[in-house]
Amino acid sequence: MPYRCKSRFCTTCSCGETEEWGRIMATEVIQVTHRHVVFMIDEGLREIFARYR
């Protein structure tokens, strides 16, 4: 059995929980035809993203 840290921030350990949360949100909670997602960019990376759109 592989080691699991069970952290919600770990992309390996939280993958199943994240997919289940997304499924629940899409089918049971959010009853709309579209979704709006906002991504935040770290302040140190903003200059790079602004330069290379």
C-alpha positions as a Markdown table, in Angstrom:
| # | Residue | x | y | z |
|---|---|---|---|---|
| 1 | Met | 0.0 | 0.0 | 0.0 |
| 2 | Pro | 1.5 | 3.3 | -1.0 |
| 3 | Tyr | 2.2 | 6.0 | 1.5 |
| 4 | Arg | -0.5 | 8.8 | 1.5 |
| 5 | Cys | -0.1 | 12.0 | 3.4 |
| 6 | Lys | -3.9 | 12.7 | 3.3 |
| 7 | Ser | -3.4 | 16.4 | 2.9 |
| 8 | Arg | -6.0 | 18.3 | 1.0 |
| 9 | Phe | -3.2 | 20.4 | -0.6 |
| 10 | Cys | -1.4 | 17.3 | -2.0 |
| 11 | Thr | -2.2 | 16.8 | -5.7 |
| 12 | Thr | -1.8 | 13.0 | -5.3 |
| 13 | Cys | -3.7 | 12.4 | -2.1 |
| 14 | Ser | -6.6 | 14.8 | -2.8 |
| 15 | Cys | -7.2 | 13.9 | -6.4 |
| 16 | Gly | -10.1 | 11.6 | -5.7 |
| 17 | Glu | -11.7 | 13.9 | -3.2 |
| 18 | Thr | -11.3 | 16.8 | -5.6 |
| 19 | Glu | -13.0 | 14.9 | -8.4 |
| 20 | Glu | -15.8 | 13.9 | -6.1 |
| 21 | Trp | -16.3 | 17.5 | -4.9 |
| 22 | Gly | -16.4 | 18.7 | -8.5 |
| 23 | Arg | -19.0 | 16.1 | -9.4 |
| 24 | Ile | -21.2 | 17.0 | -6.4 |
| 25 | Met | -20.9 | 20.7 | -7.2 |
| 26 | Ala | -21.7 | 20.2 | -10.9 |
| 27 | Thr | -24.7 | 17.9 | -10.3 |
| 28 | Glu | -26.2 | 18.8 | -7.0 |
| 29 | Val | -25.3 | 22.3 | -5.9 |
| 30 | Ile | -24.7 | 24.4 | -9.0 |
| 31 | Gln | -27.8 | 24.3 | -11.2 |
| 32 | Val | -26.6 | 26.7 | -14.0 |
| 33 | Thr | -25.6 | 26.3 | -17.6 |
| 34 | His | -22.3 | 28.0 | -17.1 |
| 35 | Arg | -19.6 | 28.4 | -14.5 |
| 36 | His | -17.3 | 31.3 | -13.7 |
| 37 | Val | -13.8 | 30.5 | -12.4 |
| 38 | Val | -11.3 | 33.0 | -11.2 |
| 39 | Phe | -7.6 | 32.1 | -11.1 |
| 40 | Met | -5.2 | 34.1 | -9.0 |
| 41 | Ile | -1.6 | 34.6 | -10.2 |
| 42 | Asp | 1.2 | 35.0 | -7.6 |
| 43 | Glu | 2.5 | 38.6 | -7.4 |
| 44 | Gly | 6.0 | 37.4 | -8.4 |
| 45 | Leu | 4.7 | 35.8 | -11.6 |
| 46 | Arg | 2.4 | 38.7 | -12.8 |
| 47 | Glu | 5.1 | 40.4 | -14.8 |
| 48 | Ile | 5.9 | 37.3 | -16.7 |
| 49 | Phe | 2.2 | 36.6 | -17.5 |
| 50 | Ala | 1.7 | 40.3 | -18.5 |
| 51 | Arg | 4.7 | 40.2 | -20.8 |
| 52 | Tyr | 3.9 | 36.9 | -22.6 |
| 53 | Arg | 0.1 | 36.9 | -23.0 |
